[in-house]
């Protein structure tokens, strides 16, 4: 086997989220690089200092952070590193890090229209006011290097960027062909299936992303690689990637069939489907359940199993006979 230049060390930090702890990865090569940056809490920062010290380093030794995606538990501590010169990520992460006001206004408007179109009752529209609340756990700063498909991590030429949108539009992962190592953020986790999440169009894009379709395509990319070990954002490191990918794809297809069977002879809006698909979770996890539901409807529409039509400003789906 080829001699590997980069050593990789896992650092595990607490989060305030139900998903639990988040993993960061320290790459020791031509540069000392941290992949992802935890959530912005004192508990996470203090634990990071402890674990870096155990590895023989301090926060001042790190001059580059590479981000897998824009969610707060993966980029929260960026502002804490005193000698940071480089923040590298996908271009679609930029507005989240640089806090572009025009982007967040479009973001809120997108969800208002999306929820109205989906038949969401007025009582849920108040949740739109809290869309920015997670930013308190995240960081504000400047993106200095953009990474897209095929790019190498600066100072770590063994690691190649793979664009893996679905869970987030900004999501990227990193693959080292020499030993089949894969740093995957939240793209593929051993213990739970990652949620494909709704987001508005980016920049000049006109059509909204279809996250479940994207996620399935991104999972399919992994089948083309000889992945030997996955270093995930949450949960244990694991092998047997192809088997897990096939299992995840099959589960999505089974859920899509369950959704299709809801229709019978009637037409339904996305909210109706969500209420039946997630009766116990729609109240507490409204955004997540709506994202999953609309993703399933996108999948069925793409398969031409259902057809969509508008009645006024509301979108309805019915079985394509």
Secondary structure as GFF3:
##gff-version 3
##sequence-region A 1 321
A	DSSP	beta_strand	7	13	.	.	.	ID=ss1
A	DSSP	beta_strand	22	28	.	.	.	ID=ss2
A	DSSP	beta_strand	32	35	.	.	.	ID=ss3
A	DSSP	alpha_helix	42	54	.	.	.	ID=ss4
A	DSSP	three_ten_helix	59	61	.	.	.	ID=ss5
A	DSSP	beta_strand	64	66	.	.	.	ID=ss6
A	DSSP	alpha_helix	72	75	.	.	.	ID=ss7
A	DSSP	three_ten_helix	78	80	.	.	.	ID=ss8
A	DSSP	beta_strand	86	89	.	.	.	ID=ss9
A	DSSP	three_ten_helix	91	93	.	.	.	ID=ss10
A	DSSP	alpha_helix	94	98	.	.	.	ID=ss11
A	DSSP	alpha_helix	101	117	.	.	.	ID=ss12
A	DSSP	alpha_helix	122	125	.	.	.	ID=ss13
A	DSSP	three_ten_helix	126	130	.	.	.	ID=ss14
A	DSSP	three_ten_helix	133	137	.	.	.	ID=ss15
A	DSSP	beta_strand	145	146	.	.	.	ID=ss16
A	DSSP	beta_strand	152	153	.	.	.	ID=ss17
A	DSSP	beta_strand	156	163	.	.	.	ID=ss18
A	DSSP	beta_strand	172	176	.	.	.	ID=ss19
A	DSSP	beta_strand	181	185	.	.	.	ID=ss20
A	DSSP	alpha_helix	211	222	.	.	.	ID=ss21
A	DSSP	beta_strand	229	232	.	.	.	ID=ss22
A	DSSP	alpha_helix	241	260	.	.	.	ID=ss23
A	DSSP	alpha_helix	270	277	.	.	.	ID=ss24
A	DSSP	alpha_helix	286	302	.	.	.	ID=ss25
A	DSSP	beta_strand	306	311	.	.	.	ID=ss26
A	DSSP	beta_strand	314	319	.	.	.	ID=ss27
###
